[in-house]
Amino acid sequence: MSPGYDELTCDFLIIGSGGAGLMAALHAYDLNPRLNIVVVAKGLVGKSGCTRLVQGGFNAALDPKDSVEKHFLDTVKGGAFLNNQDLAWALVSDAPEIIRKLETKVGVFFDRRPDGTIHQKAFAGQSFDRTVHRGDLTGIEIVSRLHDQLFARKITLIDETRALDLIPTKDGSGIAGALLLHQRTGAFTLARARTTLLATGGGPRMYKFSAPSIEKVGDGYAMAYRAGCDLVDMEMMQFHPTGILAGASRLSGMVLEEGLRGAGAYLLNAHGERFMQRYDPERMERATRDVVSRSAYIEIMEGRGTPAGGVYIDASHLGADFVAKTFPGMVRRCAEVGYDLTRRPVEVTPTAHFHMGGVAIDDRCRTAMPGLLVAGEDSGGVHGANRLGGNGVAESCVFGARAGVTAAQICSELDMHAVDASAVNTALDAALAPLTRPEGENPFAIRDRVQAVMWEDAGLVRSGPQLARARATLDELSDRALHCAAPNERRWNLAWQQVLDVRNLITVASLTARAAEHRTETRGSHARSDFAKRDDGRWLVNIHLQNDRIFEVPVVMTRLKPDAAVPA
Ligand SMILES: Cc1cc2nc3c(=O)[nH]c(=O)nc-3n(C[C@H](O)[C@H](O)[C@H](O)COP(=O)(O)OP(=O)(O)OC[C@H]3O[C@@H](n4cnc5c(N)ncnc54)[C@H](O)[C@@H]3O)c2cc1C
């Protein structure tokens, strides 16, 4: 017998309430207040996701001595020329206007200099200090003010509700909405929409140490892949160099922001050496994240790590007062797990932070699937092989705004399509199956195994044999995950939610390992010990994954080529 579900009909369904989801809602509504807009979030609307966790800040070329061209050059160089240059250009050229809108329309206050201009700080990989911030807790300010704005508008906000699958139209020509599961009650809703935006914020939680918020397990990538979307650059996984090492605490892996290194903090190995001297003597700790993370990893692997298997970040020479005043959030976070950031070194480890890969989109956030838009970390191509610090929240706000504008424009042109009812039933049956098994595999044990194998064999430095081993293990875990069981109780059933998470975690881990095995070179955040050099002759291509196929498409250099820091 097929279980029941409610139905909800809207013009614009937004899945995810981070920077991308909230900006999309605001922009769509303000262009067309008659639109029926629904925002659903797996966590609490306005309190979930990673935009809220943004510490360091938002990159935008505001200073007359800076320019969007310089920001673009930094972004594409940082991305090792793998970026979709049209998307990167959209990012840098919209960012200044979005900062102004956030201040004047949304009510965000960024830090200012004594002369009244917006303060901008240094972040790694930048040729100009262009990171706009609110202390070291910028994301809370942005998301809270956006949330306030949505309250003032007629927009439906639905908390603690996860999208399970995108639902195709009956004629298979596009996406007609999504099947939702309300985690508090265990009830299902079929949300039908003219346009659906996927903005679940990616989330590389398939690694032993990772920084994203707890509910983000790559649901968006997995749903999009199952629906037949094209995913690009999935091998490009960014590790942040300074995740706190705090034993079994949930804070292990949480990031200490890049502004610390920008302000002059040192990275030290267990012998007290500033080890970046060995790897990037010119930029030292201000080298890009990929370089710093890999350097720390090598130090640890070569036996110069701390007893707990990390390195140290030391800001004590900057002066306790300066550190306490400039980084109050980081000081508090360290104190919670027993460290004094103002006076002593703190033990840190590289931590999985951001997935550069994602769903292929155009510069209006459209996918090849009619009815489906994607924005924020769920999309791929903006950052190429490595994201610059400060470009992440810029991406979610810029492309969230663009998605909102696109939705407002196309919603009136699109019909409400009939849904493929068999797809709804398949998704429902798959979701409910674990509750019908009296016993079976433990989803938490499978999750731990996925995280261990990804850390060991598909992590900061990978090789062909390691990746083949990772893929074989993931295949085996995928089979086991089909037999997971959870207690037969729908309300707030964490084991059941974990089964649903683990399925997506394995899908995303497998896509990552497959693309990483395919790319036989080292570029940006993708380091192969068996192919240690960047190879522009062979690998200036994006790797795409779609419907079980893997294929390459040459990078389109619409503005800049690697051999010339001048327009192409
Ligand atoms: C600790 C940390 C610090 C960071 N600091 C910076 C920084 O200083 N500067 C910078 O530029 N970038 C930073 N980033 C990166 C930045 O946070 C992200 O690039 C960006 O915020 C992603 O925004 P988003 O809107 O795509 O997703 P998010 O803000 O992560 O929002 C995702 C939303 O989707 C919801 N969701 C997830 N799955 C589902 C589902 N199945 N169904 C329904 N809803 C779902 C979540 O609950 C959440 O509401 C940081 C990231 C982390 C983890």
The ligand as an ORCA input file, in Angstrom:
! r2SCAN-3c Opt
* xyz 0 1
  C      32.744     27.490      9.099
  C      32.606     28.152      7.776
  C      33.085     29.437      7.596
  C      32.966     30.063      6.365
  N      33.456     31.327      6.232
  C      33.356     31.938      5.018
  C      33.850     33.269      4.848
  O      34.377     33.892      5.757
  N      33.686     33.846      3.636
  C      33.098     33.197      2.583
  O      32.999     33.765      1.499
  N      32.608     31.937      2.726
  C      32.725     31.296      3.910
  N      32.246     30.025      4.054
  C      31.545     29.406      2.912
  C      30.111     29.915      2.843
  O      29.503     29.713      4.085
  C      29.313     29.194      1.773
  O      30.005     29.307      0.570
  C      27.936     29.809      1.561
  O      27.449     30.377      2.730
  C      26.952     28.790      1.071
  O      25.681     29.409      0.993
  P      24.426     28.607      0.458
  O      23.286     29.548      0.474
  O      24.761     27.933     -0.818
  O      24.189     27.447      1.528
  P      23.998     27.496      3.122
  O      24.130     28.840      3.673
  O      24.854     26.439      3.680
  O      22.470     27.079      3.315
  C      22.017     25.787      3.008
  C      20.556     25.665      3.426
  O      20.016     24.477      2.842
  C      19.324     23.726      3.844
  N      19.296     22.330      3.404
  C      20.305     21.434      3.324
  N      19.834     20.260      2.847
  C      18.504     20.421      2.613
  C      17.455     19.591      2.157
  N      17.667     18.312      1.804
  N      16.206     20.092      2.084
  C      15.929     21.372      2.464
  N      16.907     22.224      2.913
  C      18.164     21.748      2.966
  C      20.091     24.026      5.102
  O      19.340     23.717      6.250
  C      20.337     25.520      4.926
  O      19.177     26.229      5.280
  C      32.365     29.383      5.284
  C      31.891     28.086      5.449
  C      32.012     27.466      6.688
  C      31.521     26.071      6.833
*
